[in-house]
């Protein structure tokens, strides 16, 4: 990139590459003075991330990228989360064989290191630049962390090669997109929310690039602007692309697939076994299923994808996700309206027993553990959050049934089979206050991406007794200093309170 080129839009101001480079070299001097042998960088703040990344490259110090600070426990190296000015500086030196380590969990909850060389990443960006037209692009904006390979490739390497500005402000809301002719690098979950609630940006991006977007969301956006869907993974890099929702993926140049093995200049090892089962046709490639979704339970091989198809055929289920926990199969399921009514009628025990009975003739192994939610939990990248789901099953407290979400709040039922009713006034069961507080914080996490850390709650008031199987609405309101909660239904208020913001922090799922 030319020194006089605008490299970043930081805090709404243009930053020339020359000025950015001066900051990097001074920061590199600080790192050099500490004699660090390996550095860990989180993707929480784009500007800090890029300064640290360039400093590591110039110094030829190994670097490991983590999506955010919650993954620090899996990382190896000295964590640096700031930019320092130092009288000592370093020279600019970029070795195309320099290796960057990406920490990724893929479709599992077990983090693993994936290596990419500068040459792998540059070849990939140059291929994308040649494939599509970015001549009218004003800047790149993203909902993704640059520590994820998708964000790194499309909202750092690609604009760097094109010499187009990168906006360091992460897009959290559609209203934040205000610039004409911007390219939006988006996670599927962000696109789904826009399509679901029909809340459009102030300026529609001239191009949206995503990976893993749902078919209906793709259809919604291709009626508004140009959309590109990318097929690939952290391990393989980019593989294919498509620009219409109903077409197959077209292979990028220099990508070769032979007997489910892939070869490309974007792979550090040059060749890898594909994690997906695909079908190659004259019109492109079609992704059929994932290989890694086959597990062994009770000495039998079980396809999780096939099991989900069988579960989803139930008259009560809208969608599901299955996973292995220990020696048992577990399932998170979203009920349709018929399922919700049946659940309310029979209770969880009776409903689950009937569901298992219906599934038994259709599959050898049926889930023994069940959780019923109103949506399948996703992380920032729009992937199913297996870590979060496993934690749900490790938590022994019964979940309330979410009947619906509307402008008033979250309509809940604490069903009569909930384990917290056992021994708690058996002749007159009530929902304990501690349970109400727990699920207020639980849904604050789900709605706002905020976790309760510690500290004293404020203004807690229990006004009326809450009984099992009653309709209850949980209203949540975010203010400058607190999250307010209220359990109520019609004119009856059950409890209220607030969680001070100094006692909460952003989670990975916001």
C-alpha positions in Angstrom: 0.0 0.0 0.0 1.2 3.5 -0.8 2.2 5.7 2.1 -0.1 8.4 1.0 -3.1 6.1 0.7 -5.9 6.2 3.2 -5.6 2.9 5.1 -8.2 3.3 7.9 -11.2 5.3 8.8 -10.6 5.5 12.6 -13.1 7.3 14.8 -14.6 8.9 11.7 -11.2 10.3 10.6 -9.0 9.1 7.7 -5.6 7.6 8.7 -2.9 7.5 6.0 -0.8 4.4 5.8 2.3 6.5 6.4 1.0 7.7 9.8 -0.3 4.3 10.7 3.2 2.8 9.9 4.9 5.3 12.3 2.6 4.2 15.1 3.4 0.5 14.3 7.2 1.0 14.3 7.1 2.8 17.6 4.9 0.1 19.1 7.2 -2.5 17.7 10.1 -0.9 19.5 8.2 -1.4 22.8 7.6 -5.1 22.0 11.3 -5.5 21.0 12.4 -4.0 24.3 10.5 -6.6 26.3 12.1 -9.6 24.5 8.8 -11.3 23.9 9.0 -14.5 21.9 5.3 -15.0 21.0 2.3 -12.6 21.1 -1.4 -13.1 21.4 -3.8 -10.5 19.9 -7.6 -10.3 20.5 -9.9 -9.0 17.8 -12.0 -6.8 20.2 -10.6 -3.5 18.9 -9.7 -3.3 15.2 -7.2 -0.5 15.4 -5.2 -2.0 18.3 -5.4 -5.4 16.6 -3.9 -4.1 13.3 -1.1 -2.1 15.1 -0.1 -5.2 17.0 -0.3 -7.5 14.0 1.9 -5.3 11.8 4.4 -4.9 14.7 4.7 -8.7 15.0 5.1 -9.1 11.3 7.9 -6.4 11.1 9.7 -8.1 14.1 9.1 -11.6 12.8 7.6 -12.6 16.2 5.1 -15.5 16.1 1.5 -14.3 16.6 -1.7 -16.1 17.6 -5.1 -14.4 16.9 -8.1 -15.0 19.2 -11.6 -13.7 18.4 -11.9 -11.9 21.8 -10.6 -12.1 25.4 -12.9 -14.9 26.4 -10.6 -17.3 24.4 -7.4 -16.3 26.3 -7.5 -19.5 28.3 -6.8 -21.4 25.0 -4.0 -19.1 23.8 -0.2 -19.5 23.9 1.9 -16.3 24.2 2.0 -12.9 25.8 -1.3 -11.1 25.5 -1.0 -7.4 24.4 -4.2 -5.3 24.3 -2.9 -1.8 23.9 -0.7 0.4 21.7 2.5 1.8 23.2 4.8 4.6 22.1 8.5 4.0 22.4 11.6 6.0 21.5 13.1 2.9 20.0 11.5 1.8 16.8 12.0 -0.9 14.2 12.3 -1.2 10.4 9.6 -2.3 8.1 10.2 -6.0 7.2 7.6 -8.3 5.6 8.5 -11.9 4.9 5.9 -13.7 2.7 6.7 -16.9 4.5 5.8 -15.4 7.9 3.1 -17.5 9.6 0.0 -16.2 11.4 -1.9 -18.6 13.8 -5.7 -18.4 13.9 -7.4 -20.0 16.9 -10.6 -21.5 15.7 -13.2 -23.9 17.1 -14.8 -24.7 13.7 -18.0 -26.8 14.2 -16.8 -28.2 17.5 -16.1 -26.5 20.9 -12.5 -27.6 20.9 -10.2 -24.7 19.8 -7.4 -25.6 17.3 -4.7 -23.7 15.7 -4.8 -23.1 11.9 -1.7 -21.6 10.2 -1.6 -19.3 7.2 1.4 -17.7 5.6 1.5 -14.1 4.4 1.7 -15.6 0.9 -1.4 -17.7 1.4 -3.3 -14.7 2.6 -2.0 -12.4 -0.2 -2.8 -14.9 -2.9 -6.3 -15.3 -1.5 -6.9 -11.5 -1.4 -5.6 -11.0 -4.9 -7.8 -13.8 -6.3 -10.9 -12.2 -4.7 -9.9 -8.8 -6.1 -9.7 -10.2 -9.6 -12.9 -12.1 -9.3 -15.2 -9.2 -8.4 -15.5 -5.5 -9.2 -14.6 -3.2 -6.4 -13.9 -0.1 -8.5 -16.6 2.1 -6.9 -16.1 0.9 -3.3 -15.7 3.8 -0.8 -14.7 1.8 2.2 -15.0 -1.7 3.8 -17.1 -2.1 7.0 -17.6 -5.3 9.0 -19.7 -7.0 11.7 -17.0 -9.6 12.1 -13.8 -9.6 14.2 -10.6 -9.4 12.1 -9.2 -12.3 14.2 -11.6 -14.6 12.4 -10.2 -15.6 9.1 -13.4 -14.5 7.3 -13.1 -11.0 8.7 -9.3 -11.0 8.3 -9.5 -12.0 4.6 -12.4 -9.8 3.5 -12.1 -6.7 5.7 -8.3 -6.5 6.0 -6.3 -8.4 3.3 -8.8 -7.6 0.5 -9.0 -3.8 1.1 -5.3 -3.7 1.8 -4.6 -5.3 -1.7 -7.2 -3.0 -3.3 -5.9 0.1 -1.4 -9.4 0.8 -0.1 -10.1 2.2 3.4 -11.0 0.0 6.3 -13.5 1.4 8.8 -12.3 0.3 12.3 -15.7 0.8 13.9 -17.4 -2.6 14.1 -21.0 -2.6 12.8 -23.4 -3.5 15.6 -26.6 -2.1 14.2 -27.9 -1.5 10.7 -28.2 2.2 11.4 -24.4 2.4 11.7 -24.0 1.9 8.0 -24.1 5.5 6.7 -21.6 5.7 3.8 -22.5 5.3 0.2 -20.9 2.6 -1.9 -19.6 0.7 1.2 -18.8 -3.1 1.1 -20.4 -4.8 4.1 -18.6 -7.9 5.4 -21.3 -9.6 7.4 -22.0 -12.5 9.6 -25.1 -14.6 8.8 -26.7 -13.7 12.2 -26.5 -10.0 11.5 -28.2 -10.4 8.1 -30.9 -12.6 9.6 -31.8 -9.9 12.1 -32.1 -7.3 9.4 -34.3 -9.6 7.2 -36.4 -10.7 10.2 -37.2 -7.2 11.5 -36.9 -5.4 8.2 -34.6 -2.7 9.6 -32.5 -1.4 6.8 -29.2 0.6 7.0 -29.3 4.3 6.4 -27.3 3.6 3.3 -27.7 0.2 1.6 -24.2 -1.2 0.9 -23.2 -1.5 -2.7 -22.1 -5.0 -1.9 -22.7 -7.5 0.9 -20.3 -10.4 1.4 -21.2 -13.2 3.8 -20.5 -16.9 4.4 -23.2 -19.3 5.6 -26.2 -17.0 5.1 -29.6 -18.7 5.1 -31.4 -19.1 1.8 -34.3 -16.8 2.8 -31.9 -14.1 4.0 -30.0 -14.3 0.7 -33.2 -13.8 -1.2 -34.2 -10.8 0.9 -30.9 -9.0 0.3 -30.4 -9.8 -3.4 -33.6 -7.8 -4.0 -31.9 -4.8 -2.4 -28.3 -4.9 -3.6 -25.5 -7.2 -4.9 -24.8 -10.1 -2.6 -21.9 -12.6 -2.7 -22.0 -15.8 -0.7 -18.6 -17.4 0.1 -17.9 -21.1 0.6 -14.8 -22.0 2.6 -13.4 -22.5 6.0 -10.5 -21.3 8.2 -8.6 -24.5 7.3 -9.1 -24.3 3.5 -9.5 -20.6 2.9 -11.9 -19.6 0.1 -13.2 -22.4 -2.1 -16.2 -21.1 -4.0 -18.7 -18.2 -4.5 -22.2 -17.5 -5.7 -24.1 -14.4 -6.5 -27.7 -15.7 -6.6 -29.5 -17.6 -3.8 -30.6 -20.5 -6.1 -27.3 -21.2 -7.8 -24.4 -23.6 -6.9 -21.0 -22.4 -5.8 -18.4 -21.6 -8.5 -14.8 -22.5 -7.7 -12.3 -19.7 -7.3 -9.3 -19.8 -9.7 -6.5 -22.2 -8.7 -8.8 -24.2 -6.4 -8.9 -27.9 -7.3 -11.2 -30.6 -5.7 -10.5 -34.2 -6.4 -12.1 -37.1 -4.5 -13.1 -34.7 -1.6 -9.5 -33.4 -1.3 -8.9 -29.8 -2.0 -5.7 -28.2 -3.3 -5.2 -24.4 -3.5 -2.5 -21.8 -2.8 -4.6 -20.6 0.1 -3.9 -23.6 2.2 -0.7 -23.7 4.4 -0.3 -27.5 3.8 -1.4 -27.0 0.1 -3.8 -30.0 0.3 -6.5 -30.9 2.8 -9.4 -33.3 3.2 -12.7 -31.5 2.9 -14.9 -31.5 6.1 -18.0 -31.4 3.9 -19.5 -34.0 1.6 -20.1 -32.1 -1.7 -21.4 -32.9 -5.2 -19.5 -31.5 -8.2 -21.6 -30.7 -11.2 -21.2 -28.8 -14.5 -22.9 -25.8 -12.9 -20.7 -25.8 -9.8 -20.5 -27.5 -6.4 -23.3 -28.2 -4.0 -22.6 -28.8 -0.3 -24.5 -31.8 1.0 -23.5 -32.4 4.6 -20.5 -32.3 7.0 -18.4 -35.3 7.6 -17.5 -34.3 11.2 -21.1 -34.6 12.2 -20.9 -38.4 12.6 -20.4 -39.6 16.2 -20.3 -43.0 18.0 -22.9 -43.7 20.7 -23.6 -47.1 22.2 -21.1 -48.5 19.7 -23.2 -47.3 16.8 -22.3 -44.6 14.3 -24.9 -41.8 14.4 -25.2 -39.0 11.8 -26.2 -35.9 13.7 -27.5 -34.3 10.5 -29.7 -37.2 9.7 -31.0 -37.3 13.2 -31.9 -33.7 13.0 -33.8 -34.3 9.8 -35.9 -37.0 11.5 -36.5 -34.7 14.6 -37.5 -31.8 12.3 -40.1 -34.0 10.6 -42.1 -34.1 13.9 -45.3 -32.2 13.9 -44.1 -30.3 17.0 -40.6 -29.3 16.0 -39.5 -26.2 14.0 -35.8 -26.8 14.1 -33.2 -28.7 16.1 -29.5 -29.2 16.8 -28.0 -32.4 18.2 -24.7 -33.1 19.8 -22.9 -35.8 21.8 -22.5 -35.1 25.6 -20.6 -37.9 27.3 -22.1 -41.2 26.1 -25.5 -39.7 25.4 -27.1 -37.8 22.5 -28.5 -34.4 23.4 -30.9 -32.1 21.5 -31.8 -28.5 21.6 -35.1 -28.0 19.8 -37.3 -25.1 18.8 -41.0 -25.9 19.1 -43.6 -24.7 16.6 -47.0 -23.4 17.8 -48.4 -27.0 17.9 -45.5 -28.1 19.9 -45.8 -25.2 22.4 -49.5 -26.0 23.0 -48.7 -29.7 23.4 -45.8 -28.9 25.8 -48.1 -26.7 27.9 -50.8 -29.4 27.9 -48.6 -32.3 28.9 -45.7 -30.6 30.7 -42.0 -31.3 29.8 -41.9 -34.9 31.1 -45.1 -35.9 29.3 -44.2 -34.0 26.1 -40.6 -35.4 26.0 -41.8 -39.0 26.6 -44.3 -38.7 23.8 -41.7 -37.2 21.4 -39.2 -40.0 22.2 -42.0 -42.6 21.5 -42.7 -41.0 18.1 -39.0 -41.0 17.2 -38.1 -44.5 18.3 -39.3 -46.3 15.2 -37.4 -43.9 12.9 -33.9 -44.0 14.3 -31.8 -46.4 16.4 -30.4 -43.7 18.7 -32.7 -41.0 20.0 -31.7 -38.0 22.2 -31.9 -38.7 25.9 -31.2 -35.1 27.0 -33.5 -32.3 25.7 -33.6 -28.5 26.0 -36.4 -26.5 24.4 -35.5 -22.9 23.3 -37.1 -20.3 21.0 -34.0 -20.3 18.8 -30.8 -22.3 18.3 -28.0 -20.3 20.0 -25.5 -18.7 17.6 -22.2 -17.0 18.2 -21.0 -13.7 16.6 -20.1 -15.4 13.4 -23.5 -16.9 13.0 -22.3 -20.4 13.7 -24.1 -22.6 16.2 -22.6 -22.0 19.6 -21.8 -25.5 20.8 -19.9 -24.1 23.9 -23.0 -22.3 25.0 -25.3 -25.3 24.3 -23.0 -27.6 26.3 -23.2 -25.2 29.2 -27.0 -25.3 29.0 -26.9 -29.1 29.5 -24.3 -28.8 32.3 -26.7 -26.4 34.1 -29.1 -28.7 36.0 -31.7 -25.9 36.5 -34.9 -26.4 34.4 -35.4 -23.9 31.6 -38.7 -22.0 31.4 -40.6 -22.4 28.1 -40.4 -19.3 25.9 -43.9 -19.0 24.3 -43.2 -15.9 22.2 -41.3 -12.6 22.1 -43.1 -9.4 21.3 -42.9 -5.6 22.0 -43.9 -6.2 25.7 -41.1 -8.7 26.3 -40.5 -12.4 26.6 -43.6 -14.5 27.4 -42.5 -17.4 29.6 -44.1 -20.3 31.4 -42.2 -21.9 34.4 -43.7 -25.4 33.8 -44.8 -27.7 36.6 -42.1 -30.3 36.0 -39.3 -27.8 36.7 -36.8 -29.2 39.2 -36.7 -26.1 41.3 -40.3 -26.8 42.5 -39.3 -30.1 44.1 -39.3 -29.7 47.9 -40.2 -26.1 47.6 -43.7 -25.9 49.2 -44.9 -29.2 47.6 -48.5 -28.4 48.4 -48.3 -24.9 47.2 -45.4 -24.6 44.6 -44.1 -21.1 43.7 -41.3 -19.9 41.5 -38.4 -19.1 44.0 -37.1 -15.5 44.0 -33.6 -16.8 43.3 -34.9 -18.5 40.1 -36.5 -15.3 38.9 -33.2 -13.4 39.4 -31.2 -16.2 37.7 -33.5 -16.1 34.6 -33.5 -12.3 34.5 -29.7 -12.5 34.1 -30.0 -15.5 31.7 -32.2 -13.6 29.3 -30.1 -10.4 29.7 -27.3 -12.4 28.2 -29.5 -13.7 25.4 -30.9 -10.4 24.5 -28.1 -7.9 25.1 -25.0 -10.1 25.1 -24.3 -9.1 28.7 -23.0 -11.4 31.5 -23.6 -10.7 35.1 -20.1 -10.6 36.7 -20.5 -9.7 40.4 -21.8 -7.0 42.7 -25.0 -6.1 44.5 -28.3 -6.0 42.7 -30.4 -3.0 43.3 -34.1 -2.2 44.0 -35.2 -5.8 44.0 -38.9 -6.1 44.9 -41.1 -9.2 45.0 -44.7 -8.0 44.7 -46.8 -11.2 44.0 -46.4 -14.9 44.1 -45.6 -16.6 40.8 -47.0 -20.1 40.3 -46.1 -22.8 37.8 -47.8 -23.0 34.4 -48.8 -19.3 34.6 -48.2 -16.9 31.7 -45.5 -14.5 32.7 -43.8 -11.7 30.7 -40.2 -10.7 31.4 -39.6 -7.1 30.2 -36.0 -6.0 29.9 -34.8 -2.4 29.4 -31.3 -1.1 29.0 -30.5 2.3 30.4 -27.2 4.2 30.6 -26.4 2.8 34.0 -28.5 -0.4 34.4 -30.5 -3.2 32.9 -34.0 -3.1 34.4 -36.2 -6.2 34.6 -39.8 -6.8 35.4 -41.9 -10.0 35.6 -45.6 -9.3 35.0 -48.7 -10.4 33.3 -51.5 -8.0 32.5 -52.1 -6.0 35.6 -50.1 -8.2 38.0 -46.5 -7.4 38.7 -44.5 -10.3 40.2 -41.1 -8.8 40.7 -38.8 -6.0 39.6 -35.1 -5.0 40.0 -32.1 -3.8 38.2 -28.5 -4.9 37.4 -26.0 -2.1 37.6 -23.8 -1.9 34.5 -20.6 -1.8 36.5 -21.3 -5.4 37.4 -21.8 -6.7 33.9 -19.7 -7.2 30.8 -20.1 -7.9 27.1 -20.1 -11.6 26.3 -18.9 -13.4 23.1 -22.5 -13.8 21.9 -23.5 -10.2 21.7 
